[in-house]
Each structure stands twice: as C-alpha cells, then as structure tokens.
Amino acid sequence: MALIQLKNINKVFPSGKTEIEALKPTNFTGEAGELIAIIGPSGSGKSTFLTIAGGLQAPSNGEVIINGKDITRLKEKQRAKIRLEEIGFVLQSSNLVPFLSVKQQMHLLDQVKKNNLSPEKREQVYHSLGIQDLMTSFPSELSGGQRQRVAIAKALYTDPSIILADEPTASLDSDRAFEVMEMLRKVTTDNNKTTIVVTHDTRLIDYCDKVYRITDGRLQEEMASLPS
C-alpha cells in the first residue's frame, strides 16, 4: 500500500531574469513498511524534495498524494491538518521550543492532536533513544546529539504514518546513529509506516529497503543493501 506518492513533480525558482529547476520532473512512491534513503551532495535538491513531500512547500507542477489524498489541491489549513496527523518531521535544527522541558515538548503535542502514542509505547521510544533521564531538561541544557534524539522522539510521538527525516543522525556518534536507524527501521516495519531519510551518510543505507540518489535535482533509484 502506497502511503506517499509524488507524481511528475518539479520545483522551479526564479533567479533574476531566468529560472532554476531545483527539482526536475520526479516520480516517487513510498509503500507501507518501507525505510527509504535519499542520498546526494549539498545543493542537489534533497531538502527541496523533502519539503515538497511533507507539504511544507508546493511543487511547481505535479501531485503529492498522502494516503490517497492529493494535498496539492488542498487549502493551507487542510494541508496543515494533514501534516499534523499524518507526517512526523525530524529536522536538522531539532526544532525544539527553548523554554519548554523535554517532557513539556511532548505534552504540547497532546494539546494539538489526539490519539498519540500510548504511555507504554512512548516510554519504549524514550528508552530506545536514551532520553528517559532528560525529561526535566531544557534544550539549552542538552548537547546537540541529545537535542536531535529528542526531536526524533517528538516526530514519533504523534504516531504518524509517514516519517520524514532530514539528516537525523548528523549530530550523533556512530554507535548512536546506528541505534537510531535500527529503531527507525523497527518502527517502520512493525507499524507499517513509510520513513524517508535524507542523508549524506552512506553507512546508513544498509538499513534501508530502497535507496535513491539525487544529483542536480534529478532523482534515481539505486539498489539497497539490507541487513541480514
């Protein structure tokens, strides 16, 4: 079952008297239970792809279909609802509220969305990410790696069907990065989610079902090597 589809999308930005096609015509499908990597150098179009897939910006042409619904035809308020209910974002900046503790960061999500993770499942997430002892800490008291792990927990907290992660392991050491990928893979397969990881780190592709490389705005599928 396809949870996310991009149909012939592209993205064009004006540049003086000319235009730059940051993302060339692209087709993409993410099935339930798939962990997918998008790899490529800086400036290749990875972030453009991810923000369009997540409804944060509209494509210049084409359709973005989330759980069978074309979100490019929706009003912004409706797209925001889809983002809240269906998509969990893990951003490079961690995107934490500076004056809220880790526990308050999570509880804030309960104010805007129902049917989040059960207490038992959220504790499992906290333990897997190693943040169970950080719940009373504020972002300024956390290391970069700790903030990133909290951001991942926030993305999982709302139990989204689609997880979009922009360099989720960039601030983590190798051991913790591999643990995070193992957890993302388990969450994805056990709960029939689709997870898309944008990364520079080719070591992470061993955890993925599919690997796409993007170069100069052109997306192409490569072979993935799955763990035994």
Secondary structure by P-SEA (a helix, b strand, c coil): cccbbbcbbbbbbbccccccccccbbbbbbcccbbbbbbbccccaaaaaaaaaaccccccbbbbbccccccccccaaaaaaaaaccbbbbcccccccccccaaaaaaaaaacccccccaaaaaaaaaaaccccccccccccccaaaaaaaaaaaaacccccbbbbccccccccaaaaaaaaaaaaaaaaaabbbbbbbcccccccccccbbbbbcccbbbbbbbbbcc
